[in-house]
Amino acid sequence: MNLQVVYCSHQTADLGLRERLAFTPQRIPEAYAKLRERFPDSEWVLLSTCNRVEVYAAQEDEAAAPTHRAVAKFFADFHHVPLENFFGDLLEQTGPDVVRHLFQVAASLDSMVLGEPQIVSQVKQAYSLAQAHAAAGPLTNALFQRALNVAKRVRTETSLAEGRVSIASVAVSDFGQSIFDRFDDKTVLVIGAGEMAEETVRYLKDAGARSILITNRSAERAQHLAETWGGSVKPFERLDEWLAAADVIVSTTGADKPIVEVARFRRVRAATGEKPVFILDLGAPRDFEPAVRDIDDNVFLYCIDDLQAICDQNRRARTKEVERAMKIVDAEVQDFMHEVYHRATGPIIKRLREQWREVVEQETRRLFAKSPHLEQDRADIERTIELVVNKLLHPPLEALRDEAREGTPHGLMEALKRLFRL
């Protein structure tokens, strides 16, 4: 059995690359279809967020595993990005390292904002989509189900989820409040109506925001967000008008290219003058062209990567909780890998025992047929034969179990198959 992840994240690649390699919700079905076409013997789960793009693969037969370069070539062909532009930034892990990586991701130990709760729902959604597109299988099912359980343990057994633990909370408190000393007299425009948008609205409301405009291509989702948090829905077709009205802009659409280019926002600024405007672009790919921040000195545009320094400081301040969480992860990884290795050796052990049981049954039938006078001692004879067989089987099976504690014992398994003709 083989586990593999090929990925880039906020720790290994800048936002520019991550957004070029991201799988938007609209293209997820196409991505799974292409993966099945190229690698039919593998299970797959795609995890694509603002901070990471990860492709998990699993195979019963290690010989069927695609190479690091083969998966990278899939990225290149799917996104029309030359392989040499990103191959060095696309990392690979295999075996137990895959399990540890996913457990850390799901538990928000690898997040930009340590302890943020959104990642576990993103992992769950990614796994559900893989199931819906018949891409997941027995190995990825076991892996992702355990990852979600690990995330729950970390949340309940540590204090990582306390305090400012979301991108939205850090952005509003550390960036927004450095620009505006109050939000109750500001107009907030929210572009998009997903989970990140809702979380940001909640923190802005806590900070005093009263006037909240919500616009989204799906009016129904915008209406739900407005009803929940007391905002008003505005037609997406008149976006320029709402951009001009806003003092604070939060954008989280998940579109596959910027929806606000420099030229468009320059026209907006011509209508508004140089009033201060705080723009929080949480899209991946980005919703605002980066050069929008250069239009004038009162445009304060921040994206995901701008949060890195503050988040690093937050992580350093919570070292003890990270250590507690990592102990949970390490124990869970060890336990999970034991189960995987046991699963790999289980069929061999079962077939070996069944084969010897058949031999014993054949020979005892022959013995009692030839010597019916032994029938009165049948129970003692069968018990003795069983003890002899168990003692003969014990050394090879114990050796198999010992090696399985460190990894799948392919060499010993093949030797047993040849020796006993399994």
Wavefront OBJ file of the C-alpha trace (Angstrom):
o trace
v 0.000 0.000 0.000
v 1.214 3.499 -0.771
v 0.276 7.017 0.371
v 1.436 10.172 -1.381
v 0.815 13.929 -1.322
v 2.088 16.486 -3.838
v 1.493 20.041 -2.688
v 2.412 23.668 -2.227
v 1.307 25.896 0.638
v 1.772 29.352 2.131
v 4.953 27.988 3.721
v 6.491 26.806 0.462
v 5.126 28.986 -2.351
v 3.903 32.548 -2.756
v 0.287 33.428 -3.467
v 1.041 34.122 -7.123
v 1.960 30.482 -7.688
v -0.759 29.068 -5.452
v -3.478 30.901 -7.319
v -2.130 29.653 -10.681
v -2.290 26.058 -9.436
v -5.561 26.304 -7.486
v -8.536 24.104 -8.362
v -11.655 26.275 -8.376
v -14.923 24.565 -7.363
v -16.169 24.763 -10.942
v -13.188 22.738 -12.236
v -12.992 20.075 -9.522
v -15.121 17.550 -11.513
v -12.883 18.028 -14.553
v -9.760 17.576 -12.415
v -10.976 14.262 -10.998
v -11.899 13.050 -14.479
v -8.400 13.872 -15.758
v -6.746 12.181 -12.766
v -8.763 8.989 -13.299
v -7.847 9.051 -16.964
v -4.111 9.365 -16.272
v -3.827 7.269 -13.126
v -6.693 4.736 -13.098
v -5.227 2.612 -10.279
v -5.042 5.445 -7.730
v -7.424 7.002 -5.222
v -7.466 10.819 -5.108
v -8.472 13.733 -2.896
v -7.922 17.363 -3.941
v -7.589 20.008 -1.224
v -7.454 23.547 -2.631
v -7.771 26.589 -0.348
v -6.387 30.106 -0.212
v -3.314 28.809 1.625
v -2.630 25.459 -0.029
v -3.084 23.267 -3.076
v -2.662 19.578 -2.249
v -3.250 16.372 -4.184
v -3.460 13.204 -2.070
v -3.050 9.818 -3.747
v -3.231 6.224 -2.508
v -2.689 2.860 -4.153
v -2.969 -0.736 -2.967
v -0.032 -1.626 -5.230
v 2.997 0.640 -4.808
v 4.039 -0.113 -8.379
v 0.947 1.810 -9.543
v 1.968 5.030 -7.748
v 2.620 7.978 -10.065
v 5.956 9.729 -9.737
v 6.323 13.200 -8.266
v 7.012 14.501 -11.760
v 3.966 12.736 -13.231
v 1.644 14.456 -10.745
v 3.404 17.771 -11.354
v 2.891 17.249 -15.102
v -0.826 16.848 -14.400
v -0.772 20.272 -12.682
v 1.103 21.784 -15.615
v -1.226 20.391 -18.280
v -4.424 21.085 -16.355
v -3.557 24.708 -15.553
v -1.490 25.413 -18.687
v 1.523 26.435 -16.612
v 5.011 25.358 -17.784
v 6.353 22.636 -15.497
v 9.729 24.322 -15.066
v 7.972 27.397 -13.622
v 6.882 25.612 -10.453
v 8.282 22.070 -10.146
v 10.817 23.138 -7.506
v 8.018 24.606 -5.361
v 5.750 21.557 -5.608
v 6.769 19.258 -2.775
v 6.124 15.533 -2.330
v 5.764 13.356 0.747
v 5.077 9.629 0.992
v 4.169 7.017 3.591
v 3.885 8.113 7.245
v 4.922 11.676 6.310
v 1.688 12.002 4.317
v -0.352 10.994 7.354
v 1.489 13.426 9.630
v 1.119 16.234 7.087
v -2.636 15.788 6.665
v -3.217 15.449 10.411
v -1.326 18.720 10.974
v -3.279 20.424 8.200
v -6.671 19.270 9.502
v -5.751 20.233 13.077
v -4.771 23.726 11.857
v -1.163 23.278 12.940
v -0.011 24.049 9.407
v -2.378 26.987 8.902
v -1.243 30.561 8.478
v -3.441 31.462 11.463
v -2.690 28.802 14.050
v -5.829 27.095 15.343
v -8.183 28.611 12.755
v -11.390 26.563 12.512
v -12.118 26.908 8.806
v -9.539 24.393 7.593
v -11.249 21.363 9.127
v -14.455 22.128 7.234
v -12.395 22.612 4.061
v -10.748 19.210 4.568
v -14.148 17.643 5.184
v -15.597 19.280 2.077
v -12.628 18.174 -0.051
v -13.053 14.595 1.135
v -16.816 14.710 0.482
v -16.227 15.976 -3.065
v -13.738 13.163 -3.687
v -16.377 10.675 -2.571
v -19.055 12.339 -4.694
v -16.829 12.029 -7.781
v -15.879 8.402 -7.008
v -12.239 9.417 -6.575
v -11.731 8.350 -2.942
v -11.347 4.721 -1.908
v -10.574 2.496 1.092
v -7.164 4.032 1.872
v -8.147 7.683 1.446
v -11.395 7.021 3.310
v -9.470 5.711 6.305
v -6.903 8.519 6.089
v -9.356 11.426 5.899
v -11.779 10.026 8.451
v -8.919 9.699 10.922
v -7.677 13.225 10.059
v -11.072 14.694 10.967
v -10.998 12.806 14.275
v -7.496 14.106 15.005
v -8.656 17.665 14.348
v -11.479 17.161 16.844
v -9.075 15.844 19.478
v -6.739 18.825 19.052
v -9.636 21.287 19.338
v -11.008 19.686 22.501
v -7.740 18.744 24.246
v -5.714 21.935 23.619
v -6.342 25.681 23.654
v -5.307 26.317 20.055
v -8.839 27.323 19.074
v -8.972 30.162 21.603
v -8.334 33.837 20.823
v -7.869 35.289 17.331
v -7.693 32.131 15.284
v -9.000 33.065 11.846
v -7.634 34.992 8.917
v -10.636 37.300 9.183
v -10.060 38.119 12.862
v -6.366 38.853 12.341
v -7.048 40.966 9.262
v -9.742 43.075 10.920
v -7.906 43.613 14.203
v -4.346 44.081 12.928
v -4.893 45.698 9.525
v -8.358 47.237 9.535
v -7.984 48.901 12.934
v -4.620 50.335 11.944
v -6.428 52.269 9.184
v -9.726 53.136 10.886
v -10.108 53.730 14.612
v -13.821 52.910 14.353
v -16.140 50.980 12.016
v -19.587 52.128 13.158
v -19.521 55.051 10.705
v -18.028 53.068 7.802
v -19.750 51.352 4.878
v -18.607 47.760 4.427
v -18.917 45.990 1.062
v -18.672 42.200 1.014
v -18.116 40.590 -2.388
v -18.949 36.895 -2.181
v -21.095 34.996 0.302
v -19.111 31.936 1.336
v -17.767 30.820 4.692
v -14.803 33.229 4.658
v -17.102 36.148 3.832
v -19.424 35.267 6.693
v -16.558 34.959 9.151
v -15.196 38.372 8.171
v -18.622 39.974 8.484
v -18.929 38.547 11.981
v -15.651 40.152 13.090
v -16.545 43.471 11.469
v -19.880 43.427 13.284
v -18.047 42.743 16.539
v -15.812 45.721 15.738
v -18.895 47.941 15.414
v -19.746 47.891 11.698
v -23.404 48.779 11.019
v -23.721 49.464 7.296
v -22.944 46.235 5.433
v -23.588 45.774 1.707
v -23.417 42.243 0.294
v -23.126 41.429 -3.391
v -22.685 38.040 -4.988
v -23.371 36.364 -8.311
v -25.807 34.099 -6.445
v -28.389 36.451 -4.933
v -29.828 33.621 -2.840
v -26.576 33.070 -0.952
v -26.127 36.808 -0.509
v -29.635 37.028 0.941
v -28.883 34.298 3.467
v -25.735 36.114 4.625
v -27.611 39.417 4.834
v -30.438 37.921 6.899
v -27.962 36.280 9.272
v -25.845 39.367 9.920
v -28.128 42.280 9.180
v -26.723 43.443 5.860
v -28.432 44.529 2.650
v -28.131 42.711 -0.691
v -26.977 44.670 -3.724
v -27.037 43.584 -7.400
v -23.703 42.220 -8.549
v -24.176 43.868 -11.946
v -23.733 47.282 -10.297
v -20.499 46.381 -8.505
v -18.712 49.626 -9.456
v -21.378 51.619 -7.628
v -20.876 49.640 -4.406
v -17.086 49.810 -4.726
v -17.375 53.580 -4.779
v -19.695 53.654 -1.763
v -17.532 51.451 0.457
v -14.901 52.375 3.019
v -14.094 48.726 3.709
v -14.140 46.057 0.985
v -13.920 42.342 1.697
v -13.690 40.069 -1.343
v -13.829 36.269 -1.215
v -15.369 35.131 -4.499
v -13.069 32.268 -5.511
v -13.241 33.405 -9.151
v -10.574 31.991 -11.444
v -9.260 35.469 -12.350
v -9.401 39.000 -10.820
v -12.823 40.622 -10.904
v -11.418 44.098 -10.165
v -8.597 45.126 -12.495
v -6.480 48.251 -12.061
v -8.308 50.158 -14.792
v -11.692 49.379 -13.269
v -10.727 50.497 -9.776
v -9.001 53.603 -11.141
v -12.376 54.655 -12.584
v -13.969 54.024 -9.180
v -11.353 56.228 -7.491
v -11.934 58.979 -10.016
v -15.524 59.120 -8.785
v -14.729 58.909 -5.037
v -11.577 60.967 -4.724
v -8.747 59.759 -2.474
v -10.767 58.832 0.604
v -9.164 56.004 2.604
v -10.354 52.547 1.593
v -9.378 49.271 3.273
v -9.522 46.289 0.891
v -9.164 42.776 2.227
v -8.724 40.373 -0.690
v -9.186 36.843 0.660
v -9.713 35.242 -2.727
v -7.462 32.532 -4.116
v -6.949 33.304 -6.922
v -7.014 36.979 -5.916
v -10.091 39.066 -6.701
v -8.163 42.370 -6.982
v -5.136 42.902 -9.189
v -2.182 43.541 -6.845
v -1.337 46.824 -8.593
v -4.631 48.294 -7.325
v -2.725 49.219 -4.140
v -0.511 51.564 -6.201
v -3.365 53.730 -7.538
v -2.998 56.206 -4.686
v -1.682 56.410 -1.112
v -5.114 55.937 0.468
v -5.787 52.532 -1.081
v -4.840 49.930 1.531
v -5.024 46.540 -0.178
v -4.095 43.395 1.748
v -4.094 39.791 0.556
v -3.562 36.451 2.272
v 0.240 36.582 2.171
v 0.311 39.992 3.884
v -0.852 38.272 7.075
v 2.215 36.039 7.335
v 4.370 38.091 9.726
v 1.557 38.610 12.225
v 0.624 34.940 12.089
v 4.239 33.873 12.706
v 4.266 36.028 15.833
v 1.002 34.426 16.965
v 2.509 30.961 16.504
v 5.595 31.774 18.581
v 3.412 32.979 21.439
v 1.595 29.628 21.604
v 4.512 27.226 21.571
v 3.291 25.099 24.492
v -0.120 24.471 22.923
v 1.565 23.559 19.636
v 3.720 21.024 21.480
v 0.647 19.474 23.120
v -1.125 19.265 19.770
v 1.911 17.704 18.089
v 2.033 14.950 20.719
v -1.565 14.105 19.822
v -0.697 14.095 16.116
v 2.395 11.917 16.600
v 0.455 9.336 18.620
v -2.341 9.268 16.049
v 0.118 8.871 13.164
v 1.782 5.920 14.861
v -1.560 4.285 15.575
v -2.836 4.846 12.038
v 0.307 3.456 10.414
v 0.119 0.337 12.582
v -3.392 -0.186 11.245
v -2.190 0.323 7.662
v 0.670 -2.140 8.059
v -1.610 -4.658 9.744
v -3.997 -4.315 6.828
v -1.128 -5.034 4.430
v -0.034 -8.196 6.258
v -3.520 -9.387 7.228
v -4.330 -11.194 3.944
v -1.009 -13.094 4.027
v -1.583 -14.237 7.609
v -5.147 -15.255 6.816
v -4.174 -17.236 3.707
v -1.314 -18.967 5.549
v -3.564 -20.053 8.416
v -6.288 -21.226 6.017
v -3.785 -23.250 4.012
v -2.414 -25.023 7.068
v -5.922 -25.613 8.410
v -6.836 -27.349 5.136
v -3.752 -29.570 5.377
v -4.562 -30.496 8.985
v -8.178 -31.319 8.130
v -7.159 -33.489 5.168
v -4.580 -35.427 7.153
v -6.764 -35.947 10.233
v -9.601 -37.263 8.051
v -7.172 -39.695 6.460
v -5.796 -40.728 9.860
v -9.195 -41.499 11.427
v -10.380 -43.266 8.292
v -7.401 -45.627 8.444
v -7.367 -45.991 12.232
v -10.947 -45.798 13.510
v -9.798 -47.043 16.930
v -8.228 -43.582 17.457
v -11.667 -41.946 17.352
v -11.965 -42.093 21.128
v -8.835 -39.891 21.386
v -9.853 -37.561 18.534
v -10.142 -34.399 20.672
v -6.680 -34.863 22.208
v -5.092 -35.645 18.841
v -6.647 -32.593 17.116
v -5.600 -30.353 20.022
v -2.022 -31.625 19.806
v -1.870 -31.102 16.035
v -3.246 -27.563 16.468
v -0.553 -26.771 19.051
v 2.168 -28.103 16.736
v 0.864 -26.024 13.801
v 0.643 -22.863 15.927
v 4.231 -23.345 17.128
v 5.450 -23.863 13.577
v 3.588 -20.779 12.341
v 4.562 -18.573 15.267
v 8.128 -17.597 14.151
v 7.262 -16.465 10.600
v 4.085 -14.667 11.703
v 5.856 -12.972 14.602
v 8.634 -11.834 12.245
v 5.962 -10.455 9.889
v 4.295 -8.530 12.721
v 7.638 -7.171 13.981
v 8.603 -5.831 10.576
v 5.093 -4.414 10.063
v 5.608 -2.130 13.070
v 8.132 -0.159 10.994
v 6.540 -0.394 7.569
v 4.958 -2.721 5.059
v 7.326 -5.759 5.008
v 7.261 -6.349 1.264
v 10.378 -8.567 1.185
v 9.203 -10.893 3.942
v 5.682 -11.052 2.498
v 7.037 -12.083 -0.898
v 9.287 -14.677 0.755
v 6.335 -16.209 2.613
v 4.284 -16.310 -0.586
v 7.064 -18.209 -2.368
v 7.906 -20.533 0.518
v 4.296 -21.561 1.167
v 3.017 -21.076 -2.404
v 0.301 -18.665 -1.328
l 1 2 3 4 5 6 7 8 9 10 11 12 13 14 15 16 17 18 19 20 21 22 23 24 25 26 27 28 29 30 31 32 33 34 35 36 37 38 39 40 41 42 43 44 45 46 47 48 49 50 51 52 53 54 55 56 57 58 59 60 61 62 63 64 65 66 67 68 69 70 71 72 73 74 75 76 77 78 79 80 81 82 83 84 85 86 87 88 89 90 91 92 93 94 95 96 97 98 99 100 101 102 103 104 105 106 107 108 109 110 111 112 113 114 115 116 117 118 119 120 121 122 123 124 125 126 127 128 129 130 131 132 133 134 135 136 137 138 139 140 141 142 143 144 145 146 147 148 149 150 151 152 153 154 155 156 157 158 159 160 161 162 163 164 165 166 167 168 169 170 171 172 173 174 175 176 177 178 179 180 181 182 183 184 185 186 187 188 189 190 191 192 193 194 195 196 197 198 199 200 201 202 203 204 205 206 207 208 209 210 211 212 213 214 215 216 217 218 219 220 221 222 223 224 225 226 227 228 229 230 231 232 233 234 235 236 237 238 239 240 241 242 243 244 245 246 247 248 249 250 251 252 253 254 255 256 257 258 259 260 261 262 263 264 265 266 267 268 269 270 271 272 273 274 275 276 277 278 279 280 281 282 283 284 285 286 287 288 289 290 291 292 293 294 295 296 297 298 299 300 301 302 303 304 305 306 307 308 309 310 311 312 313 314 315 316 317 318 319 320 321 322 323 324 325 326 327 328 329 330 331 332 333 334 335 336 337 338 339 340 341 342 343 344 345 346 347 348 349 350 351 352 353 354 355 356 357 358 359 360 361 362 363 364 365 366 367 368 369 370 371 372 373 374 375 376 377 378 379 380 381 382 383 384 385 386 387 388 389 390 391 392 393 394 395 396 397 398 399 400 401 402 403 404 405 406 407 408 409 410 411 412 413 414 415 416 417 418 419 420 421 422
